[in-house]
């Protein structure tokens, strides 16, 4: 692909490019990852990708949601230490289904309203 646009990459450089675009870590680029790599995504797709990346920073690995504990951990990393009860209250504000955690869809609503 790179040769068709006048670029030449070594095997090591090509592997590094694939690694940088491989969001799920499977060693391959799916359509979404490829589109992100070549910059063909539209504004909506770009916004969705950026929201997913931000969501990923706050969620506990493997949980698929933001928990009070994962929110506390991330806020601590950002220099804004909070008590677990504060984090529960913050989550409660945008927890639309009342399950005590923030799903990606709830996170999206939260981010779009701010």
FENDA-V597029 format. One record per residue. N is the residue number from 1. RES is the residue in one small letter. PHI is phi in degrees with one decimal (* if undefined). PSI is psi in degrees with one decimal (none if undefined). D_CENTER is the distance of its C-alpha to the mean C-alpha in whole Angstrom. Layout:
n = (N:N)
res = (RES:RES)
phi = (PHI:PHI)
psi = (PSI:PSI)
d_center = (D_CENTER:D_CENTER)
This chain:
n = (1:2:3:4:5:6:7:8:9:10:11:12:13:14:15:16:17:18:19:20:21:22:23:24:25:26:27:28:29:30:31:32:33:34:35:36:37:38:39:40:41:42:43:44:45:46:47:48:49:50:51:52:53:54:55:56:57:58:59:60:61:62:63:64:65:66:67:68:69:70:71:72:73:74:75:76:77:78:79:80:81:82:83:84:85:86:87:88:89:90:91:92:93:94:95:96:97:98:99:100:101:102:103:104:105:106:107:108:109:110:111:112:113:114)
res = (x:x:x:x:x:x:x:x:x:x:x:x:x:x:x:x:x:x:x:x:x:x:x:x:x:x:x:x:x:x:x:x:x:x:x:x:x:x:x:x:x:x:x:x:x:x:x:x:x:x:x:x:x:x:x:x:x:x:x:x:x:x:x:x:x:x:x:x:x:x:x:x:x:x:x:x:x:x:x:x:x:x:x:x:x:x:x:x:x:x:x:x:x:x:x:x:x:x:x:x:x:x:x:x:x:x:x:x:x:x:x:x:x:x)
phi = (*:-64.8:-62.4:-66.5:-105.1:84.1:-108.7:-130.6:-120.4:-74.2:-58.9:-64.1:-65.1:-63.4:-64.2:-65.7:-63.8:-62.4:-58.8:-68.8:-97.3:-82.7:-69.9:-93.8:69.5:-90.0:83.3:-128.3:-105.5:-83.3:-58.9:-61.4:-66.6:-65.0:-60.6:-62.7:-66.2:-89.3:75.8:-93.7:-71.5:-81.4:-61.4:-63.6:-64.0:-64.2:-62.1:-61.7:-62.6:-64.4:-64.6:-64.0:-64.6:-64.3:-58.2:-60.9:-70.2:-95.1:-78.4:-78.2:-55.2:83.9:-81.8:75.4:-154.5:-95.4:-101.5:-55.2:-67.0:-69.8:-65.1:-58.8:-60.7:-68.9:-61.9:-60.7:-61.2:-86.2:84.7:-123.3:-63.4:-132.3:-74.4:-58.4:-63.4:-62.5:-66.2:-62.3:-65.8:-63.3:-67.1:-55.6:-60.4:-117.5:-79.5:-67.6:-101.1:72.0:-90.2:85.9:-135.4:-108.3:-80.0:-62.2:-62.9:-67.7:-61.8:-61.6:-60.1:-59.1:-70.4:-75.2:-88.3:-97.8)
psi = (-43.6:-35.5:-34.9:-22.3:15.7:15.7:153.1:125.7:142.9:166.6:-41.5:-41.7:-42.2:-41.3:-38.1:-39.5:-44.8:-45.0:-40.3:-27.3:-9.8:88.3:-32.3:-0.7:22.7:1.1:0.7:159.8:119.2:-179.8:-45.5:-43.1:-40.2:-45.3:-41.8:-38.0:-44.4:-1.6:29.4:-2.4:147.2:179.3:-42.9:-44.7:-39.2:-44.3:-43.8:-44.1:-43.9:-39.4:-40.6:-38.9:-43.9:-43.9:-42.3:-28.3:-30.6:-24.0:153.5:138.0:129.3:-12.3:-35.3:14.5:164.1:120.1:163.3:-39.0:-42.3:-34.4:-44.3:-45.4:-46.1:-41.4:-37.7:-45.0:-31.6:2.8:16.2:70.8:132.7:154.9:154.5:-37.2:-38.0:-41.8:-38.1:-41.5:-39.5:-42.9:-40.7:-34.1:-33.9:7.1:87.3:-30.5:1.5:22.0:2.3:1.9:167.3:117.5:172.7:-41.2:-39.7:-37.9:-41.7:-45.7:-44.9:-46.1:-34.0:-23.3:-10.7:none)
d_center = (27:27:31:31:30:32:30:30:28:29:28:26:24:23:22:20:19:18:16:14:13:13:9:11:13:16:18:18:16:16:17:13:13:16:16:13:16:19:17:19:16:17:16:15:13:11:11:9:7:6:6:3:2:4:5:4:6:9:9:12:11:13:13:11:11:12:15:18:18:14:14:18:16:13:16:19:17:17:20:20:22:22:24:23:25:23:20:21:23:20:18:21:21:18:19:20:21:23:21:20:16:14:12:9:12:14:11:11:15:15:13:15:18:18)
